[in-house]
Amino acid sequence: MAEPDWLALAATGVVAALFAGLFLLRRRGAGFTLLTVVALVVGVAAGLLFQGHLAYVDVIGTIYINVITAFVAPLIIVSVLSSVTSLGSIAKLRTIGLSSVFWLLLTNLLAILLTLGLALATGVGRGAQLELSGVDGGSLTGLLRPLDQVIVGLFPSNLSNDLGANNLIGLILFTILIAVSYLLVADRKPEKVRAFKDVVDASRRVFFKAVGFIIALTPYAVLALVASTTSTAVARLETAASLLGVLVVALVACFVDAYLVNGVLVRVFADLNPFRFFRLITPPQYTAFTTQSSIGTLPLTIATLSRRIGVSPEVAGFTAPIGTTIGMPGCAGIWPTLVAVFSVHALGIQYTPLDYVVLVVLGLLVSLGTAGVPGTAIITATAVLTAVGLPIEVLVLLIPISAVAGTASTMANVTAAATASAIVARRAGALDDEVIAGRREVADDGDRDTAADPATAAASAASTRRLDGPTSEGLAR
C-alpha cells in the first residue's frame, strides 16, 4: 500500500482552515474585494509553503473552473439575446456592435505597440544563446489550421457541439441572428413575439441568480487556484532562470497595459475615475489571474460591470462576451509580439520597419476569434511566428515562461474587455454614474433599485449593508 502524502493532507487541512477564516470574515461584513485580496495573499503563502504537495487543493480549483465554465455558453446565449432584444432596434445593435469591436481591437493594438516599444527598448533576446537544433516544434505546427478552416470555424455548424466546445464566436453569431429576427418581427407585430421576450428575460434572471451563488465562492476558489499556480510557477522558474528577462518584460507589459493604458482610456473616453474603476473590477481581475481563463471569468465580469460599474445589462451582456474572443491584448497582443521580437534579437535576424508593421497587423488579425481559455497565448504566438516566417521552435523553449506569463496576460484581457464595455456604455448613454459612485444598487437580474434622494439612500443604508461586490447575500437577495 502506497504511503500517503502527509504534506498534501496537511496542505488540505490548512486550506480548509483558511476557508473557515474567509467565511468568518464574510460573516463579519468583509466585502467581496477584501475577501478576494486576502485569499490571494494567503494562497501565495500556502503555495510557497506546500510547494509540490497541493494535489488535493488543486482539485478544488479545478471543480470551480469546470462548474463556472459550464455556465458560460448558456449565459452568453441568454445575455446576448436579452441585450439585443432590449435594444429595440437594429440601428442600436449596429451602433453598439461596431463600437464594441472597435474598442476591443483598439485595446489590442495599443498593447501590441506598447510591447513592441518595450521589447525594442530593452533589447530582449539580444545575446541569448538559443540552441534550436533538436527542438521539435511539430506539436505546435499541429495547432495551426488553414485560413479557410479558420473562417468556416467561426460560424455555427452544430449547436450541440458548439455548446460543448464553448465555440463562442459561432454561438454569438447564431444568437445575434435569432435576436435580429426578433427585432424585425417585433417592429411590425410586437404582440406575436411578446412571449419570446418574456422567456428570454426570465431565463436571464434565473441564470444570473444561479451564477450568483457560484460567484460567491470565488474567494475560496482564488485561494485554492493561486496556491496551485504559485507552486507550479516557482518550480518552472527554477528551470527557466536564463529566460527570466523575457518573463519580466511580459509581466511589465501586461500590468502597464492593464492599468496605465486602460486607465487613460477609462479616464478620457468613459469619463470615469480610473482608481475607483480598477478597485471595483478587482474581483474579475484576480479571478482571471488565477484561472488563466477569460471565458471562465466571464460571469463575474458581466456581474461586476452591471452591478458595480453601472454598465447597462444590454452593453455588459454584449460587449464582455465578445471581449473573450476579440481583442485579447494579453494573449493575442503582448505575448505573440514579445516572442517575435525575442526571436528576431536572439537569432540575429535583420528586421526592417516594414517587417515590424506587418508584425503589428498580423497580431491584430490573430486576435479575431481568439479563444479565452488557458493556453491560447501559445496558439496565437504560433500563428504569428508562422505568418512572419520565424521559427516556432523558440516557443517550445519559452513554454515554461508562457505558463507563468499567462496569469498576467489573462488579467490584461479581462481588464481590456471591462474597459471597452465601460467606454461603449458611456458613448451609448448606458452608463449609470450613480452605481459606480455607490449611491445606487443594481439587483442581480439587472433591474436598478433607485434611491429618490440622498436622505432616502442614507436611510436605506442604515438597514441594508452597502453593496461591496457580488457577495452571496447580495446576489441571492
Secondary structure, DSSP 4 states (H G I P E B T S, - for coil): -PPP-HHHHHHHHHHHHHHHHHHHHHHTT--HHHHHHHHHHHHHHHHHHTTT--HHHHHHHHHHHHHHHHTHHHHHHHHHHHHHHHH-SHHHHHHHHHHHHHHHHHHHHHHHHHHHHHHHHHTTTTT-----TT---HHHHTT---HHHHHHHTS-S-HHHHHHHT-HHHHHHHHHHHHHHHHHHHHH-GGGSHHHHHHHHHHHHHHHHHHHHHHTTHHHHHHHHHHHHHHHHHHHHHT-GGGHHHHHHHHHHHHIIIIIIHHHHHHHHS---HHHHHHHTHHHHHHHHHH--HHHHHHHHHHHIIIII-B-HHHHHHHHHHTTTS--IIIIIIHHHHHHHHHHHHTT----HHHHHHHHHHHHHHTTT---STTHHHHHHHHHHHHHT--THHHHHHHHHHHHHHHHHHHHHHHHHHHHHHHHHHHTT-B-HHHHTTSSEE-TTS-EE--SSHHHHHHHHHHSPPP-S--HHHHH-
